[in-house]
Amino acid sequence: MSVLLTGATGFLGRHVLWDLLRRDPDIEVHCLLRPSKRATPERRLDQLLGPTGGNLSPEQRARAHVVVGDVTNEMLFADPEVAGRLTDEVDRVIHCAATVLFDTPLDEARAINVAGTRNVLRFAEALHTKGHLLRFDHFSTAYVAGRFEGLVREDELAPTTFNNTYEQTKWESEELVRGFQRELPISIFRPSIIVGDSRTGATSNFRVLYWPLKVLSTGLAWVVPLDANGNVDLVPIDYVVDAFGRLAADDASLGQCFHIAAGPNGQSTCGDLLDAATKVFGVRRPWLISPSVSYRVVRPLLYSVMWGRRRPLLRTAEQYFPYFAYRASFDTSATDTMLAGSDVERPKVGDYFQTILQYCVATNWGKRPVAP
Ligand SMILES: NC(=O)c1ccc[n+]([C@@H]2O[C@H](COP(=O)([O-])OP(=O)(O)OC[C@H]3O[C@@H](n4cnc5c(N)ncnc54)[C@H](OP(=O)(O)O)[C@@H]3O)[C@@H](O)[C@H]2O)c1
């Protein structure tokens, strides 16, 4: 099998890459990479496959290849000759690339998440026309639910309003993918909040949940606009990759959408996670205020007294506030049905959350060298 993988340098994409190479000895993976400020695409792949990168054998590493490109480029690939060769060769596409920042300006986020997804779908369409597209796997997010409150079903993408441009453009890209799902063999995967490995805590990503945790660990967050009963749905990266691998190995997953999430029975509350974290960090539990009171009263006050370098900090903090009082839960029925009887088991948050936090402390939030 020959796969085109986008987003291989990302947190999720690198684990997907390593898993593909380990899982199937016949697979060749073409990683669509762009240069970074510091490294060429070739160097970036070498770094991903380096000694600590997924513990791969030389034979496994040799089956990963660089394809220079950018999802915002309508042609996708920098070299038309490579584009032609891959259109003959590739039979599976896995689309992980996205901007996941909450504050990317809408037009920029649309260019990557919506137009970029359309460009990857067009490539898949060309493979389909040639008669050799086996499957297209699209990584969406459970947070396409936006501000919806209640149980979110896997087979629905309901109109909603959004907390940020990430949610909005991932919703728009999923809608686009669902349109193509009528013609092409496509599965959609919606992870919730992905955290480090449940066994080791290891992560290369210290964003999303990690940012507020890091602030909490300083002991300086005395007052937090948080609803202790708010829902937090966490999944460790090892479970995401195992579940994805298992679901995508079965053609019955085509045409479907799957929440890779803790689900209504496995999700946590903000209060549970706060208690566990204050214990591990050895800090006192902050005083909680209602997020709506904070918005009306505390926010204007804070903006009047915080200026200079502190303002961006306040703005970053604000991006997370909607998730401190989250009201949706993610139904996992389709995922559970397909994984029933397999060896893929969803770890319980209470069993691994401490390991996740200890890894953050041990690595000083990724500042000390760690395995990627
Ligand atoms: N992490 C989570 O908690 C989570 C949860 C739910 C869903 N997801 C979904 O999972 C996917 C991966 O997320 P992640 O956390 O791994 O994000 P990430 O670490 O920020 O990785 C994003 C990847 O997309 C690539 N990319 C961005 N713009 C690109 C472009 N114009 N052309 C080519 N590649 C581009 C990045 O490449 P560069 O290195 O070149 O920037 C990087 O490889 C996303 O679709 C996200 O919505 C993630």
Ligand as a Chemical Component Dictionary entry (heavy atoms), coordinates in Angstrom:
data_LIG
# 
_chem_comp.id                   LIG 
_chem_comp.type                 NON-POLYMER 
_chem_comp.pdbx_formal_charge   0 
_chem_comp.three_letter_code    LIG 
# 
loop_
_chem_comp_atom.comp_id 
_chem_comp_atom.atom_id 
_chem_comp_atom.alt_atom_id 
_chem_comp_atom.type_symbol 
_chem_comp_atom.charge 
_chem_comp_atom.model_Cartn_x 
_chem_comp_atom.model_Cartn_y 
_chem_comp_atom.model_Cartn_z 
_chem_comp_atom.pdbx_ordinal 
LIG N1  N1  N 0  -4.061 17.682 19.116 1  
LIG C1  C1  C 0  -5.339 17.518 19.458 2  
LIG O1  O1  O 0  -5.707 17.540 20.649 3  
LIG C2  C2  C 0  -6.379 17.263 18.383 4  
LIG C3  C3  C 0  -7.669 16.965 18.801 5  
LIG C4  C4  C 0  -8.660 16.737 17.848 6  
LIG C5  C5  C 0  -8.346 16.782 16.500 7  
LIG N2  N2  N 1  -7.076 17.087 16.113 8  
LIG C6  C6  C 0  -6.823 17.152 14.670 9  
LIG O2  O2  O 0  -5.683 16.375 14.371 10 
LIG C7  C7  C 0  -4.952 16.974 13.317 11 
LIG C8  C8  C 0  -3.511 17.175 13.748 12 
LIG O3  O3  O 0  -3.481 18.011 14.896 13 
LIG P1  P1  P 0  -2.118 18.222 15.708 14 
LIG O4  O4  O 0  -2.465 18.467 17.116 15 
LIG O5  O5  O -1 -1.162 17.152 15.356 16 
LIG O6  O6  O 0  -1.616 19.618 15.094 17 
LIG P2  P2  P 0  -0.129 20.161 14.944 18 
LIG O7  O7  O 0  0.788  19.507 15.898 19 
LIG O8  O8  O 0  -0.210 21.653 14.956 20 
LIG O9  O9  O 0  0.255  19.704 13.473 21 
LIG C9  C9  C 0  -0.309 20.305 12.359 22 
LIG C10 C10 C 0  0.334  19.718 11.132 23 
LIG O10 O10 O 0  -0.259 20.324 9.973  24 
LIG C11 C11 C 0  0.775  20.761 9.122  25 
LIG N3  N3  N 0  0.370  21.892 8.312  26 
LIG C12 C12 C 0  -0.202 23.051 8.733  27 
LIG N4  N4  N 0  -0.372 23.872 7.684  28 
LIG C13 C13 C 0  0.080  23.211 6.585  29 
LIG C14 C14 C 0  0.176  23.523 5.207  30 
LIG N5  N5  N 0  -0.248 24.722 4.746  31 
LIG N6  N6  N 0  0.682  22.613 4.354  32 
LIG C15 C15 C 0  1.114  21.419 4.822  33 
LIG N7  N7  N 0  1.082  21.054 6.117  34 
LIG C16 C16 C 0  0.566  21.946 6.977  35 
LIG C17 C17 C 0  1.896  21.168 10.078 36 
LIG O11 O11 O 0  3.089  21.263 9.342  37 
LIG P3  P3  P 0  4.290  22.257 9.796  38 
LIG O12 O12 O 0  5.073  21.478 10.809 39 
LIG O13 O13 O 0  5.014  22.509 8.529  40 
LIG O14 O14 O 0  3.654  23.484 10.380 41 
LIG C18 C18 C 0  1.848  20.000 11.051 42 
LIG O15 O15 O 0  2.488  18.890 10.508 43 
LIG C19 C19 C 0  -5.667 18.272 12.975 44 
LIG O16 O16 O 0  -6.499 18.063 11.871 45 
LIG C20 C20 C 0  -6.488 18.561 14.214 46 
LIG O17 O17 O 0  -7.643 19.299 13.908 47 
LIG C21 C21 C 0  -6.075 17.323 17.027 48 
# 
loop_
_chem_comp_bond.comp_id 
_chem_comp_bond.atom_id_1 
_chem_comp_bond.atom_id_2 
_chem_comp_bond.value_order 
_chem_comp_bond.pdbx_ordinal 
LIG N1  C1  SING 1  
LIG C1  O1  DOUB 2  
LIG C1  C2  SING 3  
LIG C2  C3  SING 4  
LIG C2  C21 DOUB 5  
LIG C3  C4  DOUB 6  
LIG C4  C5  SING 7  
LIG C5  N2  DOUB 8  
LIG N2  C6  SING 9  
LIG N2  C21 SING 10 
LIG C6  O2  SING 11 
LIG C6  C20 SING 12 
LIG O2  C7  SING 13 
LIG C7  C8  SING 14 
LIG C7  C19 SING 15 
LIG C8  O3  SING 16 
LIG O3  P1  SING 17 
LIG P1  O4  DOUB 18 
LIG P1  O5  SING 19 
LIG P1  O6  SING 20 
LIG O6  P2  SING 21 
LIG P2  O7  DOUB 22 
LIG P2  O8  SING 23 
LIG P2  O9  SING 24 
LIG O9  C9  SING 25 
LIG C9  C10 SING 26 
LIG C10 O10 SING 27 
LIG C10 C18 SING 28 
LIG O10 C11 SING 29 
LIG C11 N3  SING 30 
LIG C11 C17 SING 31 
LIG N3  C12 SING 32 
LIG N3  C16 SING 33 
LIG C12 N4  DOUB 34 
LIG N4  C13 SING 35 
LIG C13 C14 SING 36 
LIG C13 C16 DOUB 37 
LIG C14 N5  SING 38 
LIG C14 N6  DOUB 39 
LIG N6  C15 SING 40 
LIG C15 N7  DOUB 41 
LIG N7  C16 SING 42 
LIG C17 O11 SING 43 
LIG C17 C18 SING 44 
LIG O11 P3  SING 45 
LIG P3  O12 DOUB 46 
LIG P3  O13 SING 47 
LIG P3  O14 SING 48 
LIG C18 O15 SING 49 
LIG C19 O16 SING 50 
LIG C19 C20 SING 51 
LIG C20 O17 SING 52 
# 
